[in-house]
Amino acid sequence: MGGAPLLSETAAGVLFVASLVLVLVLVHRPVGNLLHAAATSERDLAAERVVYRLVGVDARAEQSWATYARSVLAFSAVSVLFLYGFLRLQGHLLLNLGLPGVEPSQAWNTAVSFVTNTNWQSYSGESTLGHLVQMAGLAVQNFVSAAVGIAAAFALVRGLARASSATLGNFWVDLVRITLRVLLPLAFVAALVLVACGAVQNLSGGVDVTTLAGGTQHLTGGPVASQEAIKELGTNGGGFYNANSAHPYENPTSLSNWFEVLLILVIPFSLPRVFGLMVGDVRQGRAVALTMGLLAVISVGLTNAFLVHPSGTVPSAVGAALEGTETRFGVAQSATFAAVTTLTSTGAVNSFHDSFPAAGGGVVMLNMMLGEVAPGGVGSGLYGLLVLAIITVFVAGLMVGRTPEYVGKKIGGREMKLASLYFLVTPTLVLAGTAAAMASSSARDSMLNAGPHGLSEVLYAYTSAANNNGSAFAGLSANTTWFNTTLGLAMLLGRFVPLVLVLGLAGSLAAQGRAPESAGTLPTHRGLFVGMLAVVTVVLVGLTYLPALALGPLAEALR
């Protein structure tokens, strides 16, 4: 039956966000405690001991930062090589659905994408990959690549928490515990909830619930959608049907849509509690979480404002920017999903970012440019914001003429060099990649649009790749040798160069003693520091990316 809706679009959007905030406040403590136990427990589970014996790991042996970094790089390199071979040899494997091996540049791009927890896809899953590669290749990486990010966050927090220590824990122990104790149990529970909401779960149409691990959700089979519909949906990271969370098999109702957003946020917003517990001051973790929340609420509000109350003749006439949004969920839920998925390293979408008004598209792009720290990816969000916190206390120290300190650790020249390099890596990859693509005639041919929006398509692609997000302005035809190769490089360098710098910073901090608080120590658990940290984050990003944004989404918005 027809009739007026019970709630306006704005009211429904506010209720959607408010309920998410309430549930996140309620669950962050138990999830944070679960993560803290994985980071600090001295007891190994029976299943973990079996894994350690199989791979020859001494669970009691701790590693220096350099050894920890080599372990991360070795595991990831083997993962890339294995997945690349898996993709190339698909035609000779079981459950290949009669599909051939994947072309070299696309196999490289896909292998790097999933190992770096980016999950960018320049192909349609149903016409490219069989069941075995989807399940034993991509789905496995959705878990272990997320575990690598959380492990790096654990290592940095240990560096801040320990005094005069030469070690940061054991990467292999962290990897196994995070996967077995956190990601797999949460994914199992989440799968049951999504099935109850109407999502499909079987071999011929199953959904791998790994949104909570920072990955897009990938269907492992199912009825074949029309190729024309897939072409219309573009070439972003779209799961099996290339429609991602807009597909009713994967995201059937508003309730499942709300739950998927919750899954995206629950681990990143719980990790600050781990930080607070490990440094012995939960107020420090609360300050980090509040900074994440402040930036997230501002972003969600702006994205909703630009989509629910857009400028332009047609959007104003119909009351919202409807093009590209999911009509089952409404504009507000689509806007919130878009903000959340780009504030984290998730990349799942339930609407078409390329169709957003220019200002709305600019906001979701800016979310990634922030370094995805609000709350960011699983693990990467926490260590990214802690690096920015170190930069913030350094700036504050310059203002008052004191040696900067953070949670009892002095921030000297070595720490600032590592923090500065960390911040500069991703913008360098984004801007250099975009410039190179715009200078290449073959790369420009992949743009659906000319002018500012065409530039935005390319800028979004490299921003998404270097920040390990995986979403796209899908007007860009990215399945070319140029984009498969260069975006793969951006994903690889954007993941592991900052991660090694973080581990180096952790080692430097762990080697220090504990600096006692004094009257001149900046309180980093109060509202003033939360505001400073948020402002420094936005200002640094603004100074770095403003010229590129001015030529892309800002120029388009001012047309």
C-alpha positions as CSV (number, residue, x, y, z in Angstrom):
1,M,0.0,0.0,0.0
2,G,1.1,3.6,-0.7
3,G,1.3,6.4,1.7
4,A,3.8,8.9,3.2
5,P,7.0,7.4,4.7
6,L,7.1,7.2,8.4
7,L,10.4,9.2,8.6
8,S,11.9,11.8,6.3
9,E,15.1,11.0,4.5
10,T,17.0,13.2,6.9
11,A,15.4,11.7,10.0
12,A,16.0,8.2,8.8
13,G,19.6,9.0,8.1
14,V,20.1,10.4,11.6
15,L,18.5,7.4,13.2
16,F,20.7,5.1,11.1
17,V,23.9,6.8,12.3
18,A,22.7,7.3,15.9
19,S,21.9,3.6,16.3
20,L,25.3,2.7,14.9
21,V,27.1,5.0,17.4
22,L,25.1,3.5,20.3
23,V,25.9,-0.1,19.3
24,L,29.6,0.8,18.7
25,V,29.8,2.3,22.2
26,L,28.3,-0.9,23.7
27,V,30.5,-3.4,21.8
28,H,33.8,-1.7,21.6
29,R,34.7,-2.8,25.2
30,P,34.2,-6.6,24.7
31,V,35.7,-6.6,21.2
32,G,38.6,-4.4,22.5
33,N,39.1,-6.9,25.3
34,L,39.1,-9.8,22.9
35,L,41.8,-8.0,20.8
36,H,43.8,-7.1,23.9
37,A,43.8,-10.8,25.0
38,A,45.1,-11.8,21.6
39,A,47.9,-9.3,21.9
40,T,49.0,-10.0,25.5
41,S,47.9,-13.5,26.5
42,E,50.7,-15.9,27.5
43,R,48.6,-18.9,26.9
44,D,48.4,-20.6,23.5
45,L,45.3,-22.4,22.3
46,A,45.6,-26.0,21.2
47,A,44.9,-25.1,17.6
48,E,47.5,-22.4,17.7
49,R,50.2,-24.8,19.0
50,V,49.4,-27.1,16.1
51,V,49.9,-24.2,13.6
52,Y,53.2,-23.2,15.3
53,R,54.5,-26.8,15.0
54,L,53.5,-27.0,11.3
55,V,55.4,-23.8,10.4
56,G,58.3,-24.3,12.8
57,V,57.6,-21.2,15.0
58,D,58.8,-20.8,18.6
59,A,55.9,-19.0,20.2
60,R,58.0,-17.8,23.1
61,A,60.7,-16.2,21.0
62,E,60.2,-12.5,20.5
63,Q,61.5,-10.5,17.5
64,S,63.3,-7.2,17.0
65,W,61.6,-4.6,14.8
66,A,63.8,-5.6,11.9
67,T,63.0,-9.3,12.3
68,Y,59.3,-8.5,12.7
69,A,59.4,-6.5,9.5
70,R,61.2,-9.2,7.6
71,S,58.6,-11.7,8.7
72,V,55.8,-9.4,7.5
73,L,57.5,-8.9,4.1
74,A,58.4,-12.6,3.7
75,F,54.8,-13.8,4.5
76,S,53.3,-11.2,2.2
77,A,55.8,-11.9,-0.7
78,V,55.0,-15.6,-0.5
79,S,51.3,-14.8,-0.4
80,V,51.6,-12.6,-3.6
81,L,53.5,-15.3,-5.4
82,F,51.1,-18.1,-4.4
83,L,48.0,-16.1,-5.3
84,Y,49.5,-15.0,-8.6
85,G,50.3,-18.6,-9.5
86,F,46.8,-19.7,-8.3
87,L,45.2,-17.2,-10.7
88,R,47.4,-17.9,-13.7
89,L,46.9,-21.7,-13.3
90,Q,43.2,-21.5,-12.7
91,G,42.3,-23.4,-15.9
92,H,44.1,-26.5,-14.6
93,L,42.5,-26.4,-11.1
94,L,39.4,-28.0,-9.7
95,L,36.1,-26.0,-9.5
96,N,37.3,-23.7,-12.2
97,L,33.9,-23.5,-13.9
98,G,35.6,-23.9,-17.2
99,L,37.3,-20.5,-16.9
100,P,40.9,-20.0,-18.1
101,G,43.9,-18.7,-16.2
102,V,43.9,-15.0,-15.5
103,E,45.9,-12.7,-17.8
104,P,49.3,-11.7,-16.3
105,S,48.8,-8.0,-15.6
106,Q,45.4,-8.7,-14.1
107,A,46.7,-11.7,-12.1
108,W,49.5,-9.4,-10.7
109,N,47.0,-6.7,-9.8
110,T,44.6,-9.1,-8.1
111,A,47.3,-10.9,-6.2
112,V,48.7,-7.7,-4.9
113,S,45.3,-6.3,-4.2
114,F,44.2,-9.0,-1.9
115,V,47.5,-9.5,-0.1
116,T,47.6,-5.8,0.7
117,N,44.0,-5.9,2.0
118,T,42.9,-3.5,-0.8
119,N,40.5,-5.9,-2.7
120,W,40.4,-3.7,-5.8
121,Q,38.9,-5.6,-8.6
122,S,39.3,-4.7,-12.3
123,Y,37.3,-7.7,-13.4
124,S,33.9,-9.3,-13.0
125,G,34.1,-12.2,-10.5
126,E,31.5,-14.5,-12.2
127,S,33.1,-14.4,-15.6
128,T,36.8,-14.5,-14.4
129,L,37.2,-16.7,-11.3
130,G,36.1,-20.1,-10.3
131,H,35.1,-21.4,-6.9
132,L,38.5,-22.7,-5.7
133,V,40.3,-19.4,-6.4
134,Q,37.6,-17.4,-4.8
135,M,37.5,-19.6,-1.7
136,A,41.1,-20.8,-1.2
137,G,42.8,-17.7,-2.6
138,L,40.9,-14.5,-2.2
139,A,38.8,-15.4,0.9
140,V,41.9,-16.6,2.8
141,Q,43.7,-13.3,2.1
142,N,40.7,-11.3,3.3
143,F,41.5,-12.7,6.7
144,V,45.3,-13.0,6.9
145,S,46.0,-9.6,5.2
146,A,43.7,-7.9,7.7
147,A,45.6,-9.8,10.5
148,V,48.9,-8.4,9.2
149,G,47.5,-4.8,9.7
150,I,46.3,-5.6,13.2
151,A,49.7,-7.2,14.0
152,A,51.5,-4.1,12.9
153,A,49.3,-2.0,15.2
154,F,50.0,-4.3,18.1
155,A,53.8,-3.9,17.4
156,L,53.5,-0.1,17.5
157,V,51.5,-0.1,20.7
158,R,54.1,-2.4,22.3
159,G,56.8,0.1,21.3
160,L,54.9,2.8,23.1
161,A,54.1,0.5,26.1
162,R,57.5,-1.0,26.7
163,A,60.6,0.6,28.1
164,S,64.2,-0.3,27.2
165,S,63.1,-3.2,25.1
166,A,64.7,-4.6,22.0
167,T,61.7,-6.7,20.9
168,L,58.1,-6.1,19.7
169,G,56.5,-9.5,20.1
170,N,56.4,-12.3,17.5
171,F,54.7,-11.6,14.1
172,W,53.8,-15.3,13.6
173,V,52.1,-15.5,17.0
174,D,50.2,-12.3,16.3
175,L,49.1,-13.4,12.9
176,V,47.8,-16.8,14.1
177,R,46.1,-15.4,17.2
178,I,44.4,-12.6,15.4
179,T,43.1,-14.9,12.7
180,L,41.9,-17.7,15.0
181,R,40.8,-15.8,18.1
182,V,39.3,-12.7,16.5
183,L,38.6,-12.7,12.8
184,L,37.3,-16.2,12.3
185,P,34.9,-16.2,15.3
186,L,33.5,-12.8,14.5
187,A,33.1,-13.7,10.8
188,F,31.2,-16.9,11.8
189,V,28.8,-15.0,14.0
190,A,28.4,-12.3,11.4
191,A,27.6,-14.9,8.7
192,L,24.8,-16.3,10.8
193,V,23.3,-12.8,11.3
194,L,23.5,-12.0,7.5
195,V,21.9,-15.4,6.6
196,A,19.1,-14.5,9.1
197,C,18.7,-11.2,7.2
198,G,18.3,-13.0,3.9
199,A,21.9,-13.2,2.5
200,V,22.7,-16.4,0.6
201,Q,25.2,-18.9,2.1
202,N,26.0,-21.9,0.0
203,L,28.6,-23.0,-2.6
204,S,26.5,-21.9,-5.6
205,G,25.7,-18.6,-4.1
206,G,27.6,-18.1,-0.9
207,V,28.8,-14.9,0.7
208,D,32.2,-14.7,2.4
209,V,31.6,-12.3,5.3
210,T,34.9,-10.5,5.6
211,T,33.7,-6.9,5.7
212,L,34.8,-6.8,9.3
213,A,38.3,-7.8,8.2
214,G,38.5,-4.7,6.0
215,G,37.6,-6.4,2.7
216,T,34.8,-6.2,0.3
217,Q,32.5,-9.2,0.4
218,H,32.9,-11.7,-2.3
219,L,30.2,-14.2,-3.5
220,T,31.7,-17.5,-4.2
221,G,29.2,-18.5,-6.9
222,G,25.6,-18.1,-7.8
223,P,23.3,-17.5,-10.8
224,V,25.1,-15.7,-13.6
225,A,24.1,-12.1,-13.9
226,S,23.8,-10.6,-17.4
227,Q,27.1,-9.3,-18.8
228,E,25.4,-6.1,-19.8
229,A,24.4,-5.3,-16.3
230,I,27.9,-5.9,-15.1
231,K,29.3,-3.5,-17.7
232,E,26.8,-0.9,-16.5
233,L,28.1,-1.2,-13.0
234,G,31.7,-0.5,-14.0
235,T,34.9,-2.1,-12.9
236,N,35.3,-1.3,-9.2
237,G,35.9,-3.8,-6.5
238,G,32.5,-5.4,-6.9
239,G,32.7,-9.0,-5.6
240,F,31.4,-11.9,-7.6
241,Y,28.6,-10.0,-9.4
242,N,30.5,-6.7,-9.6
243,A,27.6,-5.1,-7.7
244,N,29.1,-5.6,-4.2
245,S,26.7,-4.6,-1.4
246,A,24.2,-3.3,-3.8
247,H,23.3,-6.9,-4.8
248,P,20.3,-8.3,-3.0
249,Y,22.0,-11.8,-2.6
250,E,24.7,-10.1,-0.5
251,N,22.9,-7.2,1.1
252,P,19.1,-7.9,1.0
253,T,17.6,-5.5,3.5
254,S,18.1,-2.3,5.4
255,L,18.9,-4.3,8.4
256,S,21.7,-6.2,6.6
257,N,22.9,-2.9,5.3
258,W,23.1,-1.4,8.8
259,F,24.8,-4.6,10.1
260,E,27.4,-4.4,7.3
261,V,28.3,-0.9,8.2
262,L,28.6,-2.0,11.9
263,L,31.0,-4.8,10.8
264,I,33.1,-2.3,8.9
265,L,33.5,-0.1,12.0
266,V,33.6,-2.5,14.9
267,I,37.3,-3.6,14.9
268,P,38.8,-0.2,14.0
269,F,36.8,1.5,16.7
270,S,37.7,-1.2,19.3
271,L,41.5,-1.1,18.7
272,P,42.0,2.2,20.6
273,R,40.9,0.4,23.7
274,V,43.7,-2.1,23.1
275,F,46.1,0.9,23.0
276,G,44.8,2.3,26.2
277,L,45.0,-1.0,28.1
278,M,48.5,-1.8,26.9
279,V,50.0,1.7,27.8
280,G,48.2,1.5,31.1
281,D,45.9,4.5,30.6
282,V,42.5,3.9,29.0
283,R,42.1,7.6,28.7
284,Q,44.7,7.7,26.0
285,G,42.8,5.1,24.0
286,R,39.6,7.0,24.6
287,A,41.2,10.2,23.2
288,V,42.2,8.3,20.0
289,A,38.7,6.8,19.6
290,L,37.1,10.3,20.1
291,T,39.4,11.8,17.4
292,M,38.4,9.0,15.0
293,G,34.7,9.5,15.9
294,L,34.9,13.3,15.5
295,L,36.4,13.0,12.0
296,A,34.0,10.2,11.1
297,V,30.8,12.1,12.2
298,I,31.9,15.2,10.2
299,S,32.5,13.2,7.1
300,V,29.2,11.3,7.4
301,G,27.4,14.5,7.9
302,L,29.0,16.2,4.9
303,T,28.4,13.3,2.6
304,N,24.7,13.1,3.7
305,A,24.3,16.8,3.3
306,F,25.7,16.8,-0.3
307,L,23.5,13.8,-1.3
308,V,20.3,14.5,0.6
309,H,20.3,18.3,0.0
310,P,22.3,18.6,-3.3
311,S,22.7,21.6,-5.6
312,G,21.7,21.4,-9.2
313,T,18.3,21.7,-11.0
314,V,17.4,18.0,-11.3
315,P,18.6,16.8,-7.8
316,S,16.9,19.8,-6.2
317,A,13.6,19.1,-8.1
318,V,13.5,15.5,-6.9
319,G,14.7,16.3,-3.4
320,A,18.0,14.3,-3.4
321,A,20.8,13.0,-5.5
322,L,19.2,9.8,-6.6
323,E,21.5,8.8,-9.5
324,G,23.6,5.8,-8.5
325,T,22.1,5.3,-5.1
326,E,20.4,2.1,-4.0
327,T,16.7,2.6,-4.0
328,R,16.1,-0.2,-1.5
329,F,18.1,1.7,1.2
330,G,17.5,5.4,0.3
331,V,19.9,8.2,-0.2
332,A,20.9,8.7,3.4
333,Q,21.9,5.0,4.0
334,S,23.8,5.1,0.7
335,A,25.6,8.2,1.7
336,T,26.5,6.9,5.1
337,F,27.7,3.6,3.6
338,A,29.9,5.5,1.2
339,A,31.4,7.7,3.9
340,V,32.1,4.7,6.2
341,T,33.6,2.5,3.4
342,T,36.1,5.3,2.4
343,L,36.9,6.3,6.0
344,T,38.1,2.7,6.4
345,S,40.1,0.5,4.1
346,T,37.1,-1.5,3.1
347,G,36.1,-0.6,-0.4
348,A,32.7,-2.2,-0.3
349,V,30.0,0.0,-1.8
350,N,26.2,-0.1,-2.0
351,S,26.0,2.9,-4.3
352,F,27.8,4.4,-7.3
353,H,30.4,6.9,-6.1
354,D,31.0,8.0,-9.6
355,S,27.4,9.3,-9.8
356,F,27.6,11.4,-6.6
357,P,27.4,15.2,-6.9
358,A,30.9,16.6,-7.3
359,A,31.1,17.7,-3.6
360,G,29.9,14.4,-2.4
361,G,32.4,12.6,-4.5
362,G,35.1,14.9,-3.3
363,V,34.3,14.1,0.4
364,V,34.6,10.3,-0.1
365,M,37.9,10.9,-1.9
366,L,39.1,13.2,0.9
367,N,38.2,10.4,3.4
368,M,40.8,8.2,1.8
369,M,43.3,11.0,1.6
370,L,43.1,11.5,5.4
371,G,45.0,8.2,5.5
372,E,41.9,6.3,6.4
373,V,42.3,7.0,10.1
374,A,38.7,7.8,11.1
375,P,38.6,5.0,12.1
376,G,40.6,3.6,9.2
377,G,41.5,0.0,8.3
378,V,41.8,-2.8,10.7
379,G,45.1,-2.0,12.4
380,S,46.3,0.5,9.8
381,G,43.8,3.0,11.1
382,L,45.2,2.9,14.7
383,Y,48.8,3.0,13.7
384,G,48.1,5.7,11.2
385,L,46.5,7.9,13.8
386,L,49.2,7.2,16.4
387,V,51.8,8.4,13.9
388,L,49.7,11.6,13.4
389,A,49.5,11.9,17.2
390,I,53.3,11.9,17.3
391,I,53.4,14.6,14.7
392,T,50.8,16.6,16.7
393,V,52.8,16.5,20.0
394,F,55.9,17.5,18.0
395,V,54.0,20.6,16.7
396,A,52.8,21.3,20.2
397,G,56.3,21.0,21.6
398,L,57.6,23.5,19.1
399,M,54.9,26.0,20.2
400,V,56.0,25.9,23.9
401,G,59.7,25.2,23.4
402,R,59.8,21.8,25.0
403,T,60.9,18.3,23.9
404,P,57.7,16.6,22.8
405,E,56.5,13.5,24.6
406,Y,53.8,11.0,23.9
407,V,52.6,8.4,26.6
408,G,56.0,8.7,28.3
409,K,58.2,8.5,25.2
410,K,60.3,11.4,24.0
411,I,59.8,12.3,20.3
412,G,63.2,13.1,18.9
413,G,64.7,13.5,15.5
414,R,64.7,9.8,14.6
415,E,61.0,9.4,15.5
416,M,60.0,12.5,13.5
417,K,61.9,11.4,10.4
418,L,60.1,8.1,10.5
419,A,56.7,9.7,11.1
420,S,57.3,12.3,8.4
421,L,58.3,9.7,5.9
422,Y,55.2,7.6,6.8
423,F,53.0,10.6,6.1
424,L,54.7,11.5,2.8
425,V,54.7,8.0,1.2
426,T,51.0,7.7,0.3
427,P,50.6,11.3,-1.2
428,T,53.7,10.7,-3.3
429,L,52.2,7.5,-4.8
430,V,48.8,9.1,-5.3
431,L,50.0,12.3,-7.0
432,A,52.9,10.8,-9.0
433,G,50.6,8.0,-10.2
434,T,47.8,10.4,-11.2
435,A,50.3,12.7,-13.0
436,A,51.9,9.8,-14.9
437,A,48.5,8.5,-16.0
438,M,47.3,11.9,-17.2
439,A,50.5,12.2,-19.2
440,S,49.9,8.9,-20.9
441,S,47.5,8.9,-23.9
442,S,46.6,5.2,-23.4
443,A,45.8,5.8,-19.8
444,R,43.6,8.8,-20.7
445,D,41.7,6.7,-23.1
446,S,40.4,4.7,-20.1
447,M,38.5,7.7,-18.8
448,L,34.8,7.7,-19.5
449,N,34.6,11.5,-18.9
450,A,36.7,14.4,-19.9
451,G,37.5,17.5,-17.9
452,P,37.5,17.7,-14.1
453,H,35.4,14.6,-13.6
454,G,37.7,12.5,-15.8
455,L,40.7,13.7,-13.6
456,S,38.7,12.8,-10.5
457,E,38.2,9.2,-11.9
458,V,42.0,8.8,-12.2
459,L,42.8,10.6,-8.9
460,Y,40.2,8.5,-7.1
461,A,41.8,5.3,-8.5
462,Y,45.3,6.1,-7.3
463,T,44.0,7.4,-4.0
464,S,42.1,4.2,-3.5
465,A,45.0,2.0,-4.5
466,A,47.7,3.7,-2.4
467,N,45.5,3.9,0.7
468,N,44.5,0.2,0.2
469,N,40.8,1.0,0.0
470,G,39.5,-0.8,-3.2
471,S,36.5,1.4,-4.2
472,A,36.5,3.3,-7.4
473,F,34.9,6.0,-9.6
474,A,33.8,3.3,-11.8
475,G,33.7,5.3,-15.0
476,L,37.4,4.5,-15.3
477,S,38.1,1.4,-17.4
478,A,40.9,0.1,-15.2
479,N,41.4,-3.3,-16.7
480,T,44.3,-2.3,-18.9
481,T,48.0,-3.2,-18.7
482,W,48.8,0.4,-17.6
483,F,46.3,0.5,-14.7
484,N,46.7,-3.1,-13.6
485,T,50.5,-2.6,-13.4
486,T,50.7,0.9,-11.9
487,L,47.8,0.5,-9.5
488,G,49.3,-2.8,-8.4
489,L,52.6,-0.9,-7.6
490,A,50.7,1.8,-5.7
491,M,48.9,-0.9,-3.6
492,L,52.1,-2.7,-2.9
493,L,54.2,0.3,-1.9
494,G,51.3,2.0,-0.2
495,R,50.9,-0.9,2.1
496,F,54.4,-2.1,2.9
497,V,56.6,1.0,2.9
498,P,54.5,2.8,5.6
499,L,54.2,-0.5,7.5
500,V,58.0,-1.0,7.6
501,L,58.3,2.7,8.8
502,V,55.8,2.1,11.5
503,L,57.7,-1.0,12.7
504,G,61.0,1.1,12.7
505,L,59.2,3.7,14.7
506,A,58.0,1.1,17.1
507,G,61.5,-0.3,17.6
508,S,62.9,3.2,18.3
509,L,60.2,3.9,20.9
510,A,60.5,0.5,22.6
511,A,64.3,1.1,23.0
512,Q,63.7,4.2,25.1
513,G,63.2,4.4,28.8
514,R,60.1,5.9,30.3
515,A,60.1,9.7,30.6
516,P,58.3,10.8,33.8
517,E,55.5,13.3,33.5
518,S,56.2,16.9,34.5
519,A,54.4,20.2,34.7
520,G,55.3,20.9,31.1
521,T,54.0,17.6,29.7
522,L,51.2,18.0,27.2
523,P,48.1,16.0,28.4
524,T,47.2,13.8,25.5
525,H,44.0,12.4,26.9
526,R,42.0,15.6,27.1
527,G,39.6,17.3,24.7
528,L,42.2,19.9,23.7
529,F,44.5,17.3,22.3
530,V,41.6,15.5,20.5
531,G,40.9,18.8,18.8
532,M,44.5,19.4,18.0
533,L,45.0,15.9,16.5
534,A,41.9,16.3,14.3
535,V,43.0,19.7,13.1
536,V,46.6,18.6,12.3
537,T,45.2,15.6,10.4
538,V,42.9,17.8,8.2
539,V,45.5,20.6,7.7
540,L,48.3,18.2,6.6
541,V,46.0,16.5,4.2
542,G,44.6,19.8,2.9
543,L,48.1,21.2,2.3
544,T,49.1,18.1,0.4
545,Y,46.1,17.4,-1.8
546,L,44.4,20.7,-2.2
547,P,45.8,21.5,-5.7
548,A,44.7,18.1,-7.0
549,L,41.3,18.4,-5.5
550,A,41.0,21.9,-6.9
551,L,41.5,20.6,-10.4
552,G,39.1,17.7,-9.9
553,P,36.0,17.6,-7.7
554,L,36.2,21.3,-6.6
555,A,36.4,22.5,-10.2
556,E,33.5,20.3,-11.2
557,A,31.4,21.5,-8.2
558,L,32.0,25.2,-9.2
559,R,30.9,24.6,-12.8
